[in-house]
Amino acid sequence: MLQAISDRGVADSAKRAMENTKNVFSYAVTHQIIPYSPVAHLTPKDILPKTTKTNYARVDAKELRIAGYTARIPSFAESR
């Protein structure tokens, strides 16, 4: 189940699904429905692929002025 969620490209949802699954099994153990939790020892790192974080570059105000975007914003043009 978690791998299918992760394959869709939503790793955060897969981690939350894993947490929810662990909570369900923990509840079952606490209320003596099952003797032990089969997912208690698992971590997201064990099952899900490593995700890479993307650093989104920012655009300087100088680059915006060159493109003509800041000229359309009256408050920005007045402050510079």
N, C-alpha and C positions, 0 to 999 in steps of 0.2 A: 504494500500500500504506500509506504513512504517513498520507495523508489519511483513509483508511478507519479507521485506528486512532484518529486524532484525533477523527473525527466521533462515535465511540462515547463520547467524553468522558474518555479516558485519555491526556492529553497527555504525561505522564511516560513511559508505555509507548511512545508514538510516538517520543519523543526517544531512548530506549534502542534501539528498533528501527533508528533512523537511525544511531546509533553502531555497531551491529552490522553494518549494511549497509556502512558505510564501512570497517569492519575487514575484511570479506570481500573487498571490492574492493582494499584495500591489500595483503592477502595475495596476491591474484591478480597484482597488479602486481609485487610482490616476487619471486614465483616465475615470472615471465615468462609467465604464462598469458594475460594481456591487456596491451596496450601502455600503457594509461593508465587511471586511475580516473575514470569519468564523474560520480562524486559527491564527488570530493575538495574541490571549491570550495564545496559547499553547506553551509549552516548551518541549524539548526532554525528560525531566524527567517525564512529564505527560503521555507520550505515550510509550516510549521505556523502556525496563527493564534496571536495573542498570548493568553496565559492571564492571568486576573485572580486575584490572591490575595485571599482572604477573611480579614478580621480578626475572629476570634471574640471577642466581648466576654466578659469574666469577670464572675462574680457575687461580690459582696462577702459577707463573713460576716454582716453586718447583714441583708442581704436573705435569706440562708438562715435566720437566726434567725426572721425574720418569717414565713417560710413553714413553720417548724416542723421543718425538716430536721435542724438541728444538735442538737435535743433528743433525737433518737434515737441519737446517737453519744455514748457515755458519756465517752470520753477528751476529746472536744471540749468538752462541757458543763462538765467539771471544770477545764479549762484557762482558761476565760473567767470 
